Amino acid sequence: MMAGKRYFISMLICLGTCILITLQLNLTITIVQMTKGYNITVGNETKQVAEFKWDSVTQGLILSISGYGILFSPLGGLLARRFGGATVFGSGLGFSALLTLMTPFSVRQHIAFFVICRLMEGISQGIIGASLMEVFVRWTPPEERSRLIVNGINGYYLGAAISHPISGYVAQHYGWEAVFFVTGGIALTWYLIWVLLVTNEPAEDRFITAAEKAYLMENVPPVSKVKISYPWKKILTSKPVWALLNEFFTLAWSFSFVAHNLPVYINDVQNRDIESIGLIASLPNLCSLIGSAVAAFINDFLRTRQILRVQTIYKSFVSFGQISAVILLVITALFMGFEGSIICFSLFRFCFSFAETSYEVLPADLAAPYASLIRGMSITTMAIGFILSPTIMGLMTADHSRASWNRFFLLLSCFNVWSLVMFLLFGSAEPQPWAKQPATIRQSKSRDWSNSCELDSRIAAEMST
């Protein structure tokens, strides 16, 4: 059964994650215009002034603020388990939309208000990412889960590809404030559509067909609504989980540079106008979108035809992505000029997307009953990378020289080597023993309860006759 409400939800999630990443990245473009000096003439004297006089270190700290909020991501997994993934996912994006609309007012009042606003936005966005896995666990059969998850997270790559050029265009022609009003308004519109059309699980949906509802009720493993006990010790001591978290940390550094810091790099090296910066910065993200689509197609082809074991596919994709990343970063640092570096960054993002798509699906493969929790832990690990990357980037590139940027690229390559070695040694795509048993117990209890209710109904019917 290849079409239906679950595919519509996957596409709506794709649009939601696209909007989410746009809300995260809009500041990376606007901060260039907010801090870029412009000339004013007073009498016979011309002065260069900027609306906000933030140096590179302060800019790095401001860009990292939302990462502190994302540290609360595991809370999103717990809330999604308690209130439903769709409820938490939609509410988080709706709240983030309101905070985005408030940004121009908060930054002009006081930098403290601006920091609080960005911090709260980071918390809501972290909760969104963690709750995402709970939606897929309740709405997708296992054999379709990989494809639908990849379809949903493709919104991250789409958002990263279109955010910079759109933000650059809006900022250039209508001012940096308009970027926040436009993106916040689009996010609020998406939230209203989500609330009206999406429910936590198929049984609650009013618009799903009877045939699809029956198909999902039969093929999606039941998830108990009873409060469950998390095997914290086994999760926190699991080598595959730590290998996955390590990969997400490296992903944060790699993604953060291209998505958050590339506009600053282009401004330092070329000093382009804001619209040109947005267009150039979008190229690597566009290549990432194409790469993720190619990776998902190859992954699906290999899995459906059982050409390779699932674990072999994941480790091959991760190896290809990160080895390519290391080679391209080293070439950029040692040999390339500005134009060559943009080409290398674009190829880097294309190849690295093979590794990224593997990371995103792994929580559901490792431990489906706890996928939202592990997803939240992964996002928290990414948040640490998002905090450290722009901060250290600001310190390392304070002189705005090409040589300092090259040292930062070599640091990124070292992170990729380390995380790849750890993943090859300890990573896994196999369901973990500590995740299998609780799910089996819950399912058997649910079926026993259902059978008991059915038996009671039959007895009551016989007695009444």
N, C-alpha and C positions, 0 to 999 in steps of 0.2 A: 504493500500500500504506500505509494510514493508521493502522495500529496495530501494536504489537509491542514488543520489548525496548527499542528506542531511545526510545520514548515513556515507558516505565517508568523508564528511566535519567534522562530529562529531568525527570520528576516527582520522582525521588529526589534529583536535584541541586537542584530547587526547595526540597525539604525541608531539604537540607543547607545551602543558602545562607541559608534562613530561620533555621536554628539558628546559623549562623556570625554573622549580624548580631546575633542575640540575645546571643551571647557577647561581642560587641564593645560592645553598648549597656547591658548589665546594670549596669555601674559608673556610668553617667550618672544612674540612679535611686538606686542604693544610696549614692552619695556624698553625696546630700542628707541621708539619714538618718544616715550615718556622721558628718557634721559638724554636724548640727543640734543646737542646745542643748536640754537638757531640765532641768526644775527638780528639785532635791533639797533637802531640809530637814535641816539639822544643828543640833540644839537649837532655838533661836529664830531661826536665820538660814537664809534660802532663797537658794540659789545656782543659777546656770545653768551647766551643764557640757556638754561634748560629748566623745564618745569619741575623736575625732581633731580636733585644733585646726588645721585647714588653712584659710588665708585664700583669697580668690578667685584670686589669682595661683598659689598652690600647687595649688589644685584644677585650674586650667587646665593646668598643667604635667603633673599626674598623668593627666588625661584625654588628653593628647597623647602620652604615653609609648609607647603601642602603635604610634603612627604611625612612630616611629623604626624599629621592627622591620619595618613594612611596606615600608620603603625597600629591603629585600632582595628584593622581589617578582620582579625579573628572574631571580633564582636559581630561582624556581619554574618559570618557562618552560623553562629549560635542563634542570632535573631531570625535568620532565614529558616533554621530548623524549627524554631518556636512559632513564628507567625506566617511562614510561607515565603518561598523565594521570590515569587512575583510581587508580593506586597512590599518586601524590603527593597527589591531592585527598583521598582517604580518610585517609591517614596524617597529613596536616596537621591535619585536623579532629579526629582522634582524639587527637593530642598537645595540641591546644588545649583539648580537653575535660578532660584530666588537669590542665593548668595552672589551668583555671577551678576545679576542685575543690580545688586547693591554695591558692586566693586568700585565704580567711579565715584560714588558718594563717600565711601569709606576711606579711599586713599587720599581724598582731598581734605577730609576732616582731620585725620592724624594717622601717622604710619602704624600706630598701635591698633587702631580699628581695622586697618587694611590687613595687618598680620593675623588678627583674630578671624577676620572674614576668610582669608586663605586657609587658615588652620581648620576651621569648621568645614570648608569646602573639601579639604583633604579627607576629613573623617567620613563625610557622606560618600565621597567617591571610593574610598576603601571598602566601605560597607557594600556598595554596589557590586564591586568586583567579586567579593566573597560570596554574595548571595546568588550570583549568576549560576554556579554549579548546581544549586538546589533546584532551580527551574528546570535544567536539563535532566536531572535525575528523575524528576516527577513526570516529565512530559515526553521523554524519548526512550524507545526500546534500546537495549544494549547494542544490537547490531547496527542501529542508525546513529548512535550517540556520537561517534567520532566525527562523522560528516556534519551533523547538525551543530556540534560545538564549534568546529572550525568555521562553519558559515556564520555563526554568531560573533565569534571573536574577530572575524575579518573586518568588522567595523572599526576596530582599533587601528588597523593599517589604513583603511579608507579615510578615517578621521585625520590620522597623521599626515596623509598625502594631501588632503584638501584644506586642512586648517591653516597652514602657513600662507598659501596664496590668497585665500579668501580673507584672512585677517589682515594681510598686507594691503590688499586692495581697499578694504573698508577703512583701514587706518589712514591710508594715503589720501583718500578722497573725502572722508567724512570725520576723521579724527579718531584717536585711539579709544575714546569713550564708546563710540558706536559699535566697536567690536564686541564689547561686553553686552550691550543691549541686544544686538542681533543674535548672538549665540545663546544668551539666556532666554530670549523669547522663543527661539526654535526648541530649546530643551523643554520649556514649559508646555508648548504645544504637544510635543511627543508624550509628555507625562499624562496629559488629559486623554490622549488616544489609548495609551497603555491601560489606564485605570478602567476605561470603558470596555475594553475588548479582551483583557487577559486576566485569568484567574490562577490560583496557586496550583490546581491540578485539574485534570480532565473532567472528573466527576462533578465539579462545581461550574463548569462552563455552560453557558446558555446557547452559544452559537455553534458549537461543535456538532457534527453529524452523528447520528446514532451509530453508524457503521464504524466511524473512527474512534468514537468513545469505547465501543466494545473491543476494538482492536487494541487500544492502549491499555484498557483494564486487564486484558488477557496477557499482553506481552511486556508491559512495564512492571518490573519487580516491585511488589508493594513496599512502602516505607511506613513504618509504624508512626502514629501520631503520639504515642506514649512517650513520656520523657525517658531518654536513653542515657546510659552511662558510657561516657567516652573512655576508651582505653588509653589514657594520657601517657602512661609510662611506656607502653608499646609504641605509640605514635612518636614520642619524643626520643626514643632510642632506636628507631627504625633507620637503618642505613640508607635504604632507597628514598625515604622521605627527606633525609638530610642532603642526599645527593641532588634531589630535586630543588630543595631550598637554595642550595649553593648555585645551581644554574639560574634560578630566578634572580639572585643577587647580581650575577654577571649580566643577565638580560637587562636589569635596571640601568647598569652603567652604560651598556651599549645603546640601549634605546634612549636614555636620557641625553646622551651627547647629540645624537641626530635630531631628536624631537625637541629638546630644550635648549641645547647649547650651540647648535649649528648656526642659528641666526646671529648669535654673538660672534662666532668665529668669522662668518662672512663679513660682518661689520668691521671687525678688527683688521682683517687682511685686505679687504677690498673697499670698505667704506661706501657701500652701495645705498641707494634710496630704499625706503621701507618696502615698496611694492616689489622691487627686484629681489630683495632679500627673501621675501615670502615665496617667490617663484623658484628661486634657486634652491631654497631649503626644502621645497616640496619634492624635488627629484628623487632623493634617496627613499623618501617615504612612499612615493609612487612605485618604486622598484620593490619595496617591501610588500606592498599590496599584490603585485604581480607574482612575486615569489611565493607568498602564502597560498595563492590559488593554485600555482603549479605544484607546490609541495602537497597540498590536500588531494589533488587529483592523483599524483603518483602514489601517495599513501593509501588511498582508497583502492587503487588498481592492484597494488601488491597484497593488500589484506583480503579483498574479496576473492582473488584468485589463489590465495594461500601460497604465493610464490616464496615468501619469507616469513619467518616467525615475527610476531608483533614486536618482541623485544629487539630483534635484529634490525627491524625497520627503524625503530626509535633511535637506537644507538648509531645507526648509519647516518640518519638525518642530522642528528646532533653533531656527529663528527665532521660531516661535510660542512655544516654551517659554521662551526667554530674554527676549524682549521683554515677555511677560506677567510674568515674574519681576521685571524692573526696575520696571514700572509698579506692581505690588503692593507691592514693598518701599518704594518712594518714598511711596505712599499711607499705608502703615503708619507710616513715620517721621514724616510731616508732619501726619497728620489723625486717626489711629485711637487709641482707648482700648484697654484690655486685651481686651475681648470682640471688638471689631472687628479687632484684630491677629491673634487666633487664627483668625478667619474668613479674613483675608488670607493667613496662613501656609498654611492648608488649600488655598485656591485656588492659591497659589504652587506648592505641591508637586504638585497635580493637573496644572497646565500644564507645569511643569518636567519632569515624567515623560515628556513627548513628546520632549524633548531627550535625556534619559537613556537611553531605550530605543534611540535612534539611536546614541549613543556605544558602547553595549555590543556591538552587532553589527558595527561598522565594522572592528575588527581582522581578522575573517575575510574581509570583503569587500576590504579593501586588500591583504592579503598572507596568504592562507591557509596557505602553508608555514611562515610565521613568526608566525602569529596568537598563539600562546602567549607568544612573546617580546615582541611589541608590547603584548599584554595586561599582561604583567609590567611593562613600562615605564610603561604607563598607571597601573597601581596604585601604582607608585613615585611618580609625579607626584601622585596623589591623597594619598599618605602625607605629602608635603610640605605639602599643604593641610591635612590632618588635624593635623599638628604645629603649623602656624602659627595655624590658626583658633581653637582653644580658648585658646592662649597669648595671642594678641592680644586675643581677647574678654575674657580675664581682666584684662588691663592696661587696656583701654578702659572696662570696666564695674566698676572697682574700688570706685567709690562707690555701686554698686547702684542708680543713678538711672535713670529712664525716658529722660532726655535722652542719657545715655551709650549706652544700648541703641539709640536712634534713630540715633546716629552710626555705630554698627556696621552697622545695616541699610543705610545709604547707602553704606558701604564695599562691602557685598555686591553692591549694584546696579552699582557701578562695575566690579567684576570681571566681571559678566555682560555689560556693554556691550563691554568689551575683548575677551573671548573670542569673542563672537558676530561681531564685525567680522573677527577673524583667521580664523575658520572660513569665513565667507562669501568671503573673499579667497583663502584657500589650501586649504581643506578639499576632500576628494574622497571619493567612494564607489566609484571605479573601481579595478579591480585594477592595481597598479603594475607597470611594465615589469620592474623588478628582482626582482619576486616571481613573475612568470610564467615566465621562462626557466629558473631552477633547477628548478621543479616539473616542467616539461616534460622536462627532461633526465633527472630521476630516474625519471619514469614510463616514458620510452622505454627507459631502461636496464633497468628492472624487467621490461618486456614482452619486450625482447630476451633477457634472461636466462631468462624463462619459456618463450619460444619455443625457445630453445636446449636447455633441459632436456627439453621435449616431444619435440624432434627426436632427442635422444640416446636417449630411452626407446623411441621407435619403431625406431631402428636396432638397439638391443639386442634388442628383441622379434623383429625379422626375422632377426637372426643366430642367435637361439636356436632358431628353427624351421627 
